[in-house]
Structures are given as C-alpha cells and as structure tokens.
Amino acid sequence: MSDVQDILEIPKDFIKDGTQFMTRCTKPDKREFIQISKAVGVGFLVMGAIGYLIKLIHIPVNNILVGAA
C-alpha cells in the first residue's frame, strides 16, 4: 500500500512545485528585458563568429586533404 501512496505523491508534489513557481514568477520590466535582449544578441554574435572562424579554417584544410588524395 505504501508503493501506491508514493506513486500518487509524485503528481501532487509536481503540481505543488508548479504553482509555487508560477506565483514567484514576475514579468520583466523594460530595463530588464532590454538587458536580457542585449545579452542574447551578444551570444548570437559570438556563436556566429566562432562558427564562421571554424568554417573559414575548415575549408582550406579540407581542400588540402581532399586535393592530396
């Protein structure tokens, strides 16, 4: 009988935690939203630059390896 109670306790805990999370959440103000947007934009630019540099190095190396075969 204890196993059934343990199984039934899982959804109850999930719902309880979910409601606590939703009550703590707040909508970001304008300053916080702009700050988050800037951080995401910088992240996109950094990841794009890293991808571009890797591709820039990969093309000549690939041509050397494939061209030698």
All heavy atoms as TSV, in Angstrom:
chain	resi	resn	atom	element	x	y	z
A	1	MET	N	N	0.824	-1.195	0.000
A	1	MET	CA	C	0.000	0.000	0.000
A	1	MET	C	C	0.869	1.260	0.000
A	1	MET	O	O	0.465	2.279	-0.518
A	1	MET	CB	C	-0.905	-0.046	1.228
A	1	MET	CG	C	-2.041	0.911	1.166
A	1	MET	SD	S	-3.136	0.421	-0.153
A	1	MET	CE	C	-4.405	1.580	0.029
A	2	SER	N	N	2.037	1.158	0.561
A	2	SER	CA	C	2.944	2.300	0.620
A	2	SER	C	C	3.425	2.695	-0.777
A	2	SER	O	O	3.635	3.873	-1.050
A	2	SER	CB	C	4.141	1.967	1.505
A	2	SER	OG	O	5.064	3.013	1.472
A	3	ASP	N	N	3.583	1.685	-1.663
A	3	ASP	CA	C	4.032	1.970	-3.025
A	3	ASP	C	C	3.003	2.805	-3.775
A	3	ASP	O	O	3.354	3.718	-4.524
A	3	ASP	CB	C	4.297	0.667	-3.789
A	3	ASP	CG	C	5.452	-0.124	-3.201
A	3	ASP	OD1	O	6.332	0.510	-2.577
A	3	ASP	OD2	O	5.477	-1.362	-3.357
A	4	VAL	N	N	1.728	2.512	-3.579
A	4	VAL	CA	C	0.655	3.256	-4.253
A	4	VAL	C	C	0.653	4.701	-3.765
A	4	VAL	O	O	0.509	5.636	-4.557
A	4	VAL	CB	C	-0.709	2.575	-4.007
A	4	VAL	CG1	C	-1.837	3.425	-4.563
A	4	VAL	CG2	C	-0.727	1.185	-4.606
A	5	GLN	N	N	0.845	4.898	-2.477
A	5	GLN	CA	C	0.873	6.258	-1.937
A	5	GLN	C	C	2.072	7.030	-2.474
A	5	GLN	O	O	1.966	8.219	-2.762
A	5	GLN	CB	C	0.901	6.210	-0.407
A	5	GLN	CG	C	-0.407	5.763	0.206
A	5	GLN	CD	C	-0.319	5.651	1.715
A	5	GLN	OE1	O	0.780	5.692	2.276
A	5	GLN	NE2	N	-1.464	5.494	2.370
A	6	ASP	N	N	3.219	6.357	-2.611
A	6	ASP	CA	C	4.406	7.018	-3.168
A	6	ASP	C	C	4.165	7.439	-4.610
A	6	ASP	O	O	4.574	8.531	-5.026
A	6	ASP	CB	C	5.616	6.084	-3.097
A	6	ASP	CG	C	6.093	5.861	-1.668
A	6	ASP	OD1	O	5.738	6.684	-0.794
A	6	ASP	OD2	O	6.817	4.866	-1.439
A	7	ILE	N	N	3.499	6.578	-5.377
A	7	ILE	CA	C	3.220	6.896	-6.786
A	7	ILE	C	C	2.229	8.059	-6.882
A	7	ILE	O	O	2.368	8.938	-7.732
A	7	ILE	CB	C	2.694	5.647	-7.523
A	7	ILE	CG1	C	3.815	4.616	-7.641
A	7	ILE	CG2	C	2.160	6.009	-8.897
A	7	ILE	CD1	C	3.383	3.275	-8.198
A	8	LEU	N	N	1.237	8.089	-6.011
A	8	LEU	CA	C	0.258	9.172	-6.031
A	8	LEU	C	C	0.835	10.481	-5.514
A	8	LEU	O	O	0.311	11.554	-5.822
A	8	LEU	CB	C	-0.974	8.786	-5.216
A	8	LEU	CG	C	-1.835	7.655	-5.783
A	8	LEU	CD1	C	-2.960	7.325	-4.824
A	8	LEU	CD2	C	-2.371	8.014	-7.151
A	9	GLU	N	N	1.885	10.412	-4.744
A	9	GLU	CA	C	2.500	11.609	-4.175
A	9	GLU	C	C	3.274	12.404	-5.233
A	9	GLU	O	O	3.387	13.630	-5.131
A	9	GLU	CB	C	3.446	11.191	-3.040
A	9	GLU	CG	C	3.830	12.297	-2.107
A	9	GLU	CD	C	2.651	12.805	-1.287
A	9	GLU	OE1	O	1.719	12.043	-0.983
A	9	GLU	OE2	O	2.693	13.998	-0.951
A	10	ILE	N	N	3.782	11.728	-6.263
A	10	ILE	CA	C	4.599	12.394	-7.288
A	10	ILE	C	C	3.818	13.483	-8.020
A	10	ILE	O	O	4.293	14.620	-8.120
A	10	ILE	CB	C	5.196	11.348	-8.253
A	10	ILE	CG1	C	6.207	10.475	-7.507
A	10	ILE	CG2	C	5.866	12.022	-9.439
A	10	ILE	CD1	C	6.712	9.292	-8.306
A	11	PRO	N	N	2.620	13.210	-8.562
A	11	PRO	CA	C	1.882	14.297	-9.240
A	11	PRO	C	C	1.492	15.430	-8.299
A	11	PRO	O	O	1.492	16.591	-8.699
A	11	PRO	CB	C	0.639	13.615	-9.806
A	11	PRO	CG	C	0.919	12.166	-9.789
A	11	PRO	CD	C	1.933	11.940	-8.726
A	12	LYS	N	N	1.182	15.095	-7.046
A	12	LYS	CA	C	0.816	16.131	-6.084
A	12	LYS	C	C	1.995	17.073	-5.848
A	12	LYS	O	O	1.823	18.293	-5.801
A	12	LYS	CB	C	0.367	15.508	-4.765
A	12	LYS	CG	C	-0.967	14.811	-4.839
A	12	LYS	CD	C	-1.329	14.181	-3.502
A	12	LYS	CE	C	-2.612	13.388	-3.592
A	12	LYS	NZ	N	-2.935	12.708	-2.328
A	13	ASP	N	N	3.197	16.502	-5.683
A	13	ASP	CA	C	4.388	17.331	-5.489
A	13	ASP	C	C	4.669	18.174	-6.723
A	13	ASP	O	O	5.056	19.345	-6.614
A	13	ASP	CB	C	5.602	16.455	-5.175
A	13	ASP	CG	C	5.528	15.826	-3.797
A	13	ASP	OD1	O	4.776	16.346	-2.946
A	13	ASP	OD2	O	6.234	14.821	-3.573
A	14	PHE	N	N	4.473	17.596	-7.909
A	14	PHE	CA	C	4.718	18.322	-9.148
A	14	PHE	C	C	3.779	19.523	-9.268
A	14	PHE	O	O	4.206	20.632	-9.608
A	14	PHE	CB	C	4.546	17.388	-10.349
A	14	PHE	CG	C	4.732	18.054	-11.669
A	14	PHE	CD1	C	5.996	18.380	-12.120
A	14	PHE	CD2	C	3.640	18.367	-12.467
A	14	PHE	CE1	C	6.182	19.001	-13.337
A	14	PHE	CE2	C	3.808	18.986	-13.682
A	14	PHE	CZ	C	5.084	19.301	-14.122
A	15	ILE	N	N	2.514	19.314	-8.978
A	15	ILE	CA	C	1.534	20.406	-9.058
A	15	ILE	C	C	1.841	21.468	-8.011
A	15	ILE	O	O	1.769	22.669	-8.283
A	15	ILE	CB	C	0.107	19.854	-8.898
A	15	ILE	CG1	C	-0.248	19.028	-10.129
A	15	ILE	CG2	C	-0.903	20.965	-8.684
A	15	ILE	CD1	C	-1.542	18.258	-10.011
A	16	LYS	N	N	2.226	21.045	-6.819
A	16	LYS	CA	C	2.560	21.991	-5.748
A	16	LYS	C	C	3.772	22.831	-6.136
A	16	LYS	O	O	3.757	24.066	-5.995
A	16	LYS	CB	C	2.841	21.228	-4.456
A	16	LYS	CG	C	3.138	22.102	-3.270
A	16	LYS	CD	C	3.374	21.255	-2.037
A	16	LYS	CE	C	4.521	21.853	-1.273
A	16	LYS	NZ	N	5.080	20.980	-0.272
A	17	ASP	N	N	4.811	22.190	-6.654
A	17	ASP	CA	C	6.000	22.921	-7.077
A	17	ASP	C	C	5.697	23.851	-8.243
A	17	ASP	O	O	6.219	24.970	-8.317
A	17	ASP	CB	C	7.112	21.949	-7.471
A	17	ASP	CG	C	7.670	21.181	-6.290
A	17	ASP	OD1	O	7.472	21.628	-5.137
A	17	ASP	OD2	O	8.310	20.130	-6.517
A	18	GLY	N	N	4.853	23.403	-9.163
A	18	GLY	CA	C	4.491	24.232	-10.307
A	18	GLY	C	C	3.739	25.481	-9.904
A	18	GLY	O	O	3.992	26.568	-10.424
A	19	THR	N	N	2.807	25.352	-8.971
A	19	THR	CA	C	2.055	26.524	-8.526
A	19	THR	C	C	2.955	27.489	-7.751
A	19	THR	O	O	2.824	28.705	-7.893
A	19	THR	CB	C	0.852	26.118	-7.662
A	19	THR	OG1	O	1.292	25.291	-6.595
A	19	THR	CG2	C	-0.185	25.385	-8.479
A	20	GLN	N	N	3.875	26.965	-6.956
A	20	GLN	CA	C	4.820	27.837	-6.255
A	20	GLN	C	C	5.688	28.591	-7.252
A	20	GLN	O	O	5.955	29.788	-7.092
A	20	GLN	CB	C	5.699	27.020	-5.312
A	20	GLN	CG	C	5.007	26.550	-4.062
A	20	GLN	CD	C	5.925	25.698	-3.184
A	20	GLN	OE1	O	7.018	25.337	-3.586
A	20	GLN	NE2	N	5.455	25.380	-1.990
A	21	PHE	N	N	6.131	27.911	-8.310
A	21	PHE	CA	C	6.968	28.544	-9.325
A	21	PHE	C	C	6.201	29.660	-10.039
A	21	PHE	O	O	6.728	30.751	-10.257
A	21	PHE	CB	C	7.444	27.486	-10.333
A	21	PHE	CG	C	8.219	28.049	-11.476
A	21	PHE	CD1	C	9.525	28.455	-11.306
A	21	PHE	CD2	C	7.641	28.164	-12.725
A	21	PHE	CE1	C	10.238	28.970	-12.358
A	21	PHE	CE2	C	8.344	28.678	-13.787
A	21	PHE	CZ	C	9.653	29.090	-13.605
A	22	MET	N	N	4.955	29.395	-10.404
A	22	MET	CA	C	4.171	30.388	-11.129
A	22	MET	C	C	3.848	31.610	-10.267
A	22	MET	O	O	3.774	32.727	-10.782
A	22	MET	CB	C	2.874	29.760	-11.658
A	22	MET	CG	C	3.096	28.743	-12.756
A	22	MET	SD	S	4.010	29.367	-14.165
A	22	MET	CE	C	2.800	30.461	-14.869
A	23	THR	N	N	3.672	31.416	-8.965
A	23	THR	CA	C	3.386	32.568	-8.115
A	23	THR	C	C	4.629	33.423	-7.895
A	23	THR	O	O	4.521	34.633	-7.670
A	23	THR	CB	C	2.817	32.132	-6.756
A	23	THR	OG1	O	3.717	31.217	-6.132
A	23	THR	CG2	C	1.453	31.489	-6.916
A	24	ARG	N	N	5.816	32.832	-7.983
A	24	ARG	CA	C	7.058	33.597	-7.806
A	24	ARG	C	C	7.485	34.327	-9.066
A	24	ARG	O	O	8.262	35.282	-9.001
A	24	ARG	CB	C	8.199	32.670	-7.392
A	24	ARG	CG	C	8.120	32.226	-5.974
A	24	ARG	CD	C	9.368	31.488	-5.578
A	24	ARG	NE	N	9.032	30.527	-4.537
A	24	ARG	CZ	C	9.623	29.371	-4.364
A	24	ARG	NH1	N	10.598	29.009	-5.150
A	24	ARG	NH2	N	9.254	28.569	-3.404
A	25	CYS	N	N	7.010	33.876	-10.224
A	25	CYS	CA	C	7.416	34.478	-11.498
A	25	CYS	C	C	6.853	35.891	-11.617
A	25	CYS	O	O	5.712	36.161	-11.250
A	25	CYS	CB	C	6.922	33.646	-12.669
A	25	CYS	SG	S	7.750	32.069	-12.831
A	26	THR	N	N	7.670	36.779	-12.169
A	26	THR	CA	C	7.223	38.137	-12.430
A	26	THR	C	C	7.577	38.499	-13.863
A	26	THR	O	O	8.527	37.969	-14.441
A	26	THR	CB	C	7.898	39.144	-11.487
A	26	THR	OG1	O	9.317	39.057	-11.648
A	26	THR	CG2	C	7.539	38.880	-10.044
A	27	LYS	N	N	6.801	39.391	-14.424
A	27	LYS	CA	C	7.066	39.864	-15.771
A	27	LYS	C	C	8.245	40.842	-15.699
A	27	LYS	O	O	8.274	41.732	-14.845
A	27	LYS	CB	C	5.824	40.563	-16.312
A	27	LYS	CG	C	5.935	40.971	-17.747
A	27	LYS	CD	C	4.606	41.556	-18.218
A	27	LYS	CE	C	4.731	41.996	-19.653
A	27	LYS	NZ	N	3.485	42.603	-20.124
A	28	PRO	N	N	9.238	40.704	-16.605
A	28	PRO	CA	C	10.376	41.612	-16.542
A	28	PRO	C	C	9.977	43.038	-16.926
A	28	PRO	O	O	9.122	43.244	-17.791
A	28	PRO	CB	C	11.362	41.026	-17.555
A	28	PRO	CG	C	10.538	40.214	-18.475
A	28	PRO	CD	C	9.380	39.724	-17.676
A	29	ASP	N	N	10.603	44.007	-16.259
A	29	ASP	CA	C	10.340	45.388	-16.636
A	29	ASP	C	C	11.138	45.723	-17.904
A	29	ASP	O	O	11.871	44.888	-18.429
A	29	ASP	CB	C	10.677	46.347	-15.491
A	29	ASP	CG	C	12.130	46.259	-15.040
A	29	ASP	OD1	O	12.843	45.366	-15.524
A	29	ASP	OD2	O	12.542	47.083	-14.208
A	30	LYS	N	N	10.976	46.927	-18.392
A	30	LYS	CA	C	11.577	47.303	-19.678
A	30	LYS	C	C	13.106	47.226	-19.628
A	30	LYS	O	O	13.742	46.721	-20.552
A	30	LYS	CB	C	11.129	48.717	-20.055
A	30	LYS	CG	C	11.570	49.146	-21.432
A	30	LYS	CD	C	10.995	50.497	-21.794
A	30	LYS	CE	C	11.414	50.866	-23.199
A	30	LYS	NZ	N	10.836	52.139	-23.629
A	31	ARG	N	N	13.711	47.718	-18.549
A	31	ARG	CA	C	15.176	47.708	-18.423
A	31	ARG	C	C	15.713	46.281	-18.402
A	31	ARG	O	O	16.692	45.957	-19.077
A	31	ARG	CB	C	15.590	48.445	-17.147
A	31	ARG	CG	C	17.099	48.581	-16.991
A	31	ARG	CD	C	17.456	49.185	-15.640
A	31	ARG	NE	N	17.032	48.342	-14.533
A	31	ARG	CZ	C	17.707	47.274	-14.096
A	31	ARG	NH1	N	18.821	46.916	-14.670
A	31	ARG	NH2	N	17.248	46.574	-13.077
A	32	GLU	N	N	15.055	45.416	-17.635
A	32	GLU	CA	C	15.492	44.024	-17.545
A	32	GLU	C	C	15.322	43.311	-18.886
A	32	GLU	O	O	16.193	42.533	-19.302
A	32	GLU	CB	C	14.680	43.313	-16.463
A	32	GLU	CG	C	15.154	41.908	-16.171
A	32	GLU	CD	C	14.343	41.251	-15.069
A	32	GLU	OE1	O	13.346	41.833	-14.603
A	32	GLU	OE2	O	14.726	40.134	-14.671
A	33	PHE	N	N	14.234	43.589	-19.591
A	33	PHE	CA	C	14.007	42.983	-20.900
A	33	PHE	C	C	15.075	43.412	-21.900
A	33	PHE	O	O	15.604	42.584	-22.658
A	33	PHE	CB	C	12.618	43.353	-21.420
A	33	PHE	CG	C	12.323	42.798	-22.780
A	33	PHE	CD1	C	11.993	41.465	-22.929
A	33	PHE	CD2	C	12.391	43.603	-23.898
A	33	PHE	CE1	C	11.725	40.934	-24.183
A	33	PHE	CE2	C	12.136	43.088	-25.143
A	33	PHE	CZ	C	11.801	41.759	-25.290
A	34	ILE	N	N	15.425	44.696	-21.899
A	34	ILE	CA	C	16.466	45.184	-22.820
A	34	ILE	C	C	17.807	44.557	-22.476
A	34	ILE	O	O	18.578	44.166	-23.368
A	34	ILE	CB	C	16.526	46.723	-22.779
A	34	ILE	CG1	C	15.260	47.298	-23.420
A	34	ILE	CG2	C	17.760	47.253	-23.470
A	34	ILE	CD1	C	15.109	48.791	-23.282
A	35	GLN	N	N	18.115	44.414	-21.194
A	35	GLN	CA	C	19.373	43.805	-20.774
A	35	GLN	C	C	19.442	42.342	-21.221
A	35	GLN	O	O	20.466	41.890	-21.747
A	35	GLN	CB	C	19.506	43.909	-19.259
A	35	GLN	CG	C	20.812	43.390	-18.720
A	35	GLN	CD	C	20.889	43.536	-17.204
A	35	GLN	OE1	O	19.898	43.839	-16.547
A	35	GLN	NE2	N	22.057	43.301	-16.652
A	36	ILE	N	N	18.368	41.602	-21.068
A	36	ILE	CA	C	18.335	40.202	-21.498
A	36	ILE	C	C	18.466	40.120	-23.014
A	36	ILE	O	O	19.198	39.269	-23.548
A	36	ILE	CB	C	17.037	39.525	-21.012
A	36	ILE	CG1	C	17.065	39.383	-19.497
A	36	ILE	CG2	C	16.844	38.171	-21.672
A	36	ILE	CD1	C	15.745	38.948	-18.889
A	37	SER	N	N	17.776	41.020	-23.727
A	37	SER	CA	C	17.849	41.023	-25.187
A	37	SER	C	C	19.266	41.311	-25.675
A	37	SER	O	O	19.733	40.700	-26.641
A	37	SER	CB	C	16.883	42.055	-25.764
A	37	SER	OG	O	15.567	41.754	-25.397
A	38	LYS	N	N	19.944	42.237	-25.026
A	38	LYS	CA	C	21.330	42.536	-25.403
A	38	LYS	C	C	22.234	41.331	-25.160
A	38	LYS	O	O	23.093	41.005	-25.982
A	38	LYS	CB	C	21.857	43.739	-24.610
A	38	LYS	CG	C	21.319	45.060	-25.065
A	38	LYS	CD	C	21.884	46.191	-24.215
A	38	LYS	CE	C	21.305	47.534	-24.582
A	38	LYS	NZ	N	21.804	48.621	-23.727
A	39	ALA	N	N	22.048	40.666	-24.037
A	39	ALA	CA	C	22.867	39.500	-23.721
A	39	ALA	C	C	22.639	38.386	-24.745
A	39	ALA	O	O	23.591	37.736	-25.199
A	39	ALA	CB	C	22.559	38.993	-22.311
A	40	VAL	N	N	21.393	38.179	-25.134
A	40	VAL	CA	C	21.091	37.153	-26.138
A	40	VAL	C	C	21.692	37.549	-27.481
A	40	VAL	O	O	22.262	36.708	-28.189
A	40	VAL	CB	C	19.557	36.939	-26.240
A	40	VAL	CG1	C	19.206	36.091	-27.445
A	40	VAL	CG2	C	19.038	36.303	-24.973
A	41	GLY	N	N	21.599	38.817	-27.842
A	41	GLY	CA	C	22.183	39.292	-29.102
A	41	GLY	C	C	23.689	39.110	-29.144
A	41	GLY	O	O	24.244	38.668	-30.157
A	42	VAL	N	N	24.365	39.433	-28.053
A	42	VAL	CA	C	25.815	39.242	-27.993
A	42	VAL	C	C	26.146	37.757	-28.093
A	42	VAL	O	O	27.095	37.374	-28.780
A	42	VAL	CB	C	26.389	39.859	-26.690
A	42	VAL	CG1	C	27.826	39.445	-26.472
A	42	VAL	CG2	C	26.281	41.369	-26.738
A	43	GLY	N	N	25.349	36.917	-27.456
A	43	GLY	CA	C	25.564	35.475	-27.548
A	43	GLY	C	C	25.431	34.979	-28.973
A	43	GLY	O	O	26.244	34.173	-29.440
A	44	PHE	N	N	24.409	35.469	-29.694
A	44	PHE	CA	C	24.253	35.100	-31.101
A	44	PHE	C	C	25.468	35.536	-31.921
A	44	PHE	O	O	25.963	34.779	-32.761
A	44	PHE	CB	C	22.991	35.735	-31.694
A	44	PHE	CG	C	21.759	34.900	-31.524
A	44	PHE	CD1	C	20.760	35.295	-30.656
A	44	PHE	CD2	C	21.598	33.738	-32.241
A	44	PHE	CE1	C	19.614	34.537	-30.508
A	44	PHE	CE2	C	20.451	32.969	-32.106
A	44	PHE	CZ	C	19.462	33.376	-31.225
A	45	LEU	N	N	25.929	36.758	-31.702
A	45	LEU	CA	C	27.079	37.255	-32.458
A	45	LEU	C	C	28.342	36.452	-32.165
A	45	LEU	O	O	29.099	36.112	-33.094
A	45	LEU	CB	C	27.309	38.739	-32.144
A	45	LEU	CG	C	26.270	39.697	-32.708
A	45	LEU	CD1	C	26.545	41.114	-32.216
A	45	LEU	CD2	C	26.266	39.656	-34.227
A	46	VAL	N	N	28.569	36.127	-30.915
A	46	VAL	CA	C	29.756	35.351	-30.547
A	46	VAL	C	C	29.703	33.953	-31.151
A	46	VAL	O	O	30.682	33.475	-31.738
A	46	VAL	CB	C	29.907	35.292	-29.005
A	46	VAL	CG1	C	30.951	34.276	-28.593
A	46	VAL	CG2	C	30.260	36.661	-28.459
A	47	MET	N	N	28.566	33.299	-31.040
A	47	MET	CA	C	28.442	31.953	-31.607
A	47	MET	C	C	28.564	31.987	-33.128
A	47	MET	O	O	29.169	31.095	-33.732
A	47	MET	CB	C	27.113	31.316	-31.197
A	47	MET	CG	C	27.020	31.010	-29.725
A	47	MET	SD	S	28.327	29.925	-29.128
A	47	MET	CE	C	27.866	28.410	-29.917
A	48	GLY	N	N	28.015	33.009	-33.762
A	48	GLY	CA	C	28.141	33.150	-35.211
A	48	GLY	C	C	29.578	33.374	-35.624
A	48	GLY	O	O	30.060	32.811	-36.615
A	49	ALA	N	N	30.303	34.206	-34.881
A	49	ALA	CA	C	31.707	34.463	-35.193
A	49	ALA	C	C	32.543	33.200	-35.017
A	49	ALA	O	O	33.422	32.906	-35.844
A	49	ALA	CB	C	32.238	35.589	-34.299
A	50	ILE	N	N	32.278	32.449	-33.969
A	50	ILE	CA	C	33.015	31.197	-33.758
A	50	ILE	C	C	32.737	30.223	-34.898
A	50	ILE	O	O	33.659	29.608	-35.450
A	50	ILE	CB	C	32.644	30.579	-32.388
A	50	ILE	CG1	C	33.196	31.432	-31.262
A	50	ILE	CG2	C	33.156	29.150	-32.287
A	50	ILE	CD1	C	32.714	31.021	-29.878
A	51	GLY	N	N	31.487	30.099	-35.302
A	51	GLY	CA	C	31.131	29.216	-36.409
A	51	GLY	C	C	31.775	29.660	-37.705
A	51	GLY	O	O	32.255	28.833	-38.496
A	52	TYR	N	N	31.800	30.967	-37.942
A	52	TYR	CA	C	32.424	31.490	-39.153
A	52	TYR	C	C	33.924	31.200	-39.171
A	52	TYR	O	O	34.474	30.785	-40.193
A	52	TYR	CB	C	32.168	32.995	-39.254
A	52	TYR	CG	C	32.802	33.630	-40.466
A	52	TYR	CD1	C	32.245	33.458	-41.725
A	52	TYR	CD2	C	33.958	34.397	-40.348
A	52	TYR	CE1	C	32.823	34.031	-42.833
A	52	TYR	CE2	C	34.539	34.973	-41.449
A	52	TYR	CZ	C	33.964	34.786	-42.697
A	52	TYR	OH	O	34.555	35.358	-43.798
A	53	LEU	N	N	34.582	31.406	-38.050
A	53	LEU	CA	C	36.023	31.148	-37.991
A	53	LEU	C	C	36.338	29.666	-38.178
A	53	LEU	O	O	37.300	29.307	-38.870
A	53	LEU	CB	C	36.598	31.652	-36.669
A	53	LEU	CG	C	36.626	33.174	-36.511
A	53	LEU	CD1	C	37.070	33.554	-35.104
A	53	LEU	CD2	C	37.534	33.798	-37.554
A	54	ILE	N	N	35.537	28.809	-37.599
A	54	ILE	CA	C	35.759	27.372	-37.774
A	54	ILE	C	C	35.570	26.993	-39.232
A	54	ILE	O	O	36.367	26.243	-39.804
A	54	ILE	CB	C	34.811	26.570	-36.856
A	54	ILE	CG1	C	35.251	26.730	-35.404
A	54	ILE	CG2	C	34.778	25.104	-37.251
A	54	ILE	CD1	C	34.311	26.127	-34.393
A	55	LYS	N	N	34.526	27.519	-39.867
A	55	LYS	CA	C	34.293	27.225	-41.283
A	55	LYS	C	C	35.422	27.798	-42.138
A	55	LYS	O	O	35.861	27.173	-43.103
A	55	LYS	CB	C	32.941	27.813	-41.704
A	55	LYS	CG	C	32.494	27.417	-43.059
A	55	LYS	CD	C	32.108	25.959	-43.065
A	55	LYS	CE	C	31.482	25.593	-44.398
A	55	LYS	NZ	N	31.149	24.182	-44.466
A	56	LEU	N	N	35.905	28.985	-41.788
A	56	LEU	CA	C	36.988	29.631	-42.533
A	56	LEU	C	C	38.264	28.800	-42.479
A	56	LEU	O	O	39.000	28.704	-43.461
A	56	LEU	CB	C	37.236	31.029	-41.942
A	56	LEU	CG	C	38.030	32.017	-42.764
A	56	LEU	CD1	C	37.271	32.341	-44.043
A	56	LEU	CD2	C	38.254	33.282	-41.965
A	57	ILE	N	N	38.529	28.165	-41.353
A	57	ILE	CA	C	39.711	27.311	-41.211
A	57	ILE	C	C	39.466	25.951	-41.843
A	57	ILE	O	O	40.373	25.358	-42.446
A	57	ILE	CB	C	40.088	27.171	-39.719
A	57	ILE	CG1	C	40.544	28.529	-39.179
A	57	ILE	CG2	C	41.148	26.116	-39.514
A	57	ILE	CD1	C	40.704	28.569	-37.684
A	58	HIS	N	N	38.247	25.446	-41.764
A	58	HIS	CA	C	37.933	24.105	-42.245
A	58	HIS	C	C	38.046	23.987	-43.769
A	58	HIS	O	O	38.514	22.970	-44.280
A	58	HIS	CB	C	36.520	23.717	-41.801
A	58	HIS	CG	C	36.037	22.419	-42.353
A	58	HIS	ND1	N	36.537	21.216	-41.943
A	58	HIS	CD2	C	35.120	22.137	-43.312
A	58	HIS	CE1	C	35.942	20.243	-42.604
A	58	HIS	NE2	N	35.073	20.782	-43.449
A	59	ILE	N	N	37.620	25.012	-44.516
A	59	ILE	CA	C	37.601	24.925	-45.981
A	59	ILE	C	C	39.005	24.715	-46.558
A	59	ILE	O	O	39.211	23.783	-47.343
A	59	ILE	CB	C	36.896	26.160	-46.581
A	59	ILE	CG1	C	35.411	26.108	-46.254
A	59	ILE	CG2	C	37.097	26.222	-48.093
A	59	ILE	CD1	C	34.645	27.367	-46.620
A	60	PRO	N	N	40.014	25.524	-46.207
A	60	PRO	CA	C	41.342	25.277	-46.784
A	60	PRO	C	C	41.954	23.947	-46.337
A	60	PRO	O	O	42.597	23.255	-47.136
A	60	PRO	CB	C	42.202	26.444	-46.288
A	60	PRO	CG	C	41.266	27.450	-45.768
A	60	PRO	CD	C	39.992	26.769	-45.445
A	61	VAL	N	N	41.742	23.585	-45.085
A	61	VAL	CA	C	42.285	22.316	-44.596
A	61	VAL	C	C	41.632	21.158	-45.339
A	61	VAL	O	O	42.309	20.202	-45.742
A	61	VAL	CB	C	42.081	22.199	-43.068
A	61	VAL	CG1	C	42.399	20.800	-42.584
A	61	VAL	CG2	C	42.915	23.230	-42.339
A	62	ASN	N	N	40.333	21.228	-45.557
A	62	ASN	CA	C	39.628	20.193	-46.285
A	62	ASN	C	C	40.116	20.112	-47.729
A	62	ASN	O	O	40.297	19.005	-48.269
A	62	ASN	CB	C	38.125	20.459	-46.247
A	62	ASN	CG	C	37.318	19.284	-46.714
A	62	ASN	OD1	O	37.777	18.140	-46.634
A	62	ASN	ND2	N	36.144	19.543	-47.220
A	63	ASN	N	N	40.361	21.241	-48.363
A	63	ASN	CA	C	40.861	21.248	-49.742
A	63	ASN	C	C	42.258	20.642	-49.817
A	63	ASN	O	O	42.580	19.937	-50.789
A	63	ASN	CB	C	40.861	22.645	-50.321
A	63	ASN	CG	C	39.471	23.133	-50.659
A	63	ASN	OD1	O	38.559	22.325	-50.857
A	63	ASN	ND2	N	39.293	24.431	-50.711
A	64	ILE	N	N	43.086	20.888	-48.840
A	64	ILE	CA	C	44.428	20.321	-48.829
A	64	ILE	C	C	44.354	18.813	-48.683
A	64	ILE	O	O	45.024	18.058	-49.391
A	64	ILE	CB	C	45.279	20.950	-47.693
A	64	ILE	CG1	C	45.569	22.406	-48.022
A	64	ILE	CG2	C	46.556	20.167	-47.487
A	64	ILE	CD1	C	46.181	23.168	-46.874
A	65	LEU	N	N	43.504	18.346	-47.756
A	65	LEU	CA	C	43.394	16.907	-47.507
A	65	LEU	C	C	42.762	16.176	-48.698
A	65	LEU	O	O	43.230	15.138	-49.113
A	65	LEU	CB	C	42.594	16.644	-46.238
A	65	LEU	CG	C	43.242	17.097	-44.921
A	65	LEU	CD1	C	42.287	16.883	-43.771
A	65	LEU	CD2	C	44.547	16.386	-44.704
A	66	VAL	N	N	41.683	16.715	-49.232
A	66	VAL	CA	C	40.991	16.072	-50.341
A	66	VAL	C	C	41.781	16.243	-51.629
A	66	VAL	O	O	41.856	15.335	-52.459
A	66	VAL	CB	C	39.556	16.615	-50.493
A	66	VAL	CG1	C	38.871	16.070	-51.733
A	66	VAL	CG2	C	38.752	16.284	-49.256
A	67	GLY	N	N	42.413	17.392	-51.821
A	67	GLY	CA	C	43.200	17.648	-53.028
A	67	GLY	C	C	44.423	16.759	-53.116
A	67	GLY	O	O	44.881	16.425	-54.200
A	68	ALA	N	N	44.949	16.332	-51.976
A	68	ALA	CA	C	46.156	15.499	-51.968
A	68	ALA	C	C	45.810	14.054	-52.336
A	68	ALA	O	O	46.691	13.302	-52.770
A	68	ALA	CB	C	46.805	15.521	-50.585
A	69	ALA	N	N	44.554	13.663	-52.212
A	69	ALA	CA	C	44.173	12.266	-52.480
A	69	ALA	C	C	44.062	11.950	-53.915
A	69	ALA	O	O	44.292	12.366	-54.873
A	69	ALA	CB	C	42.829	11.961	-51.828
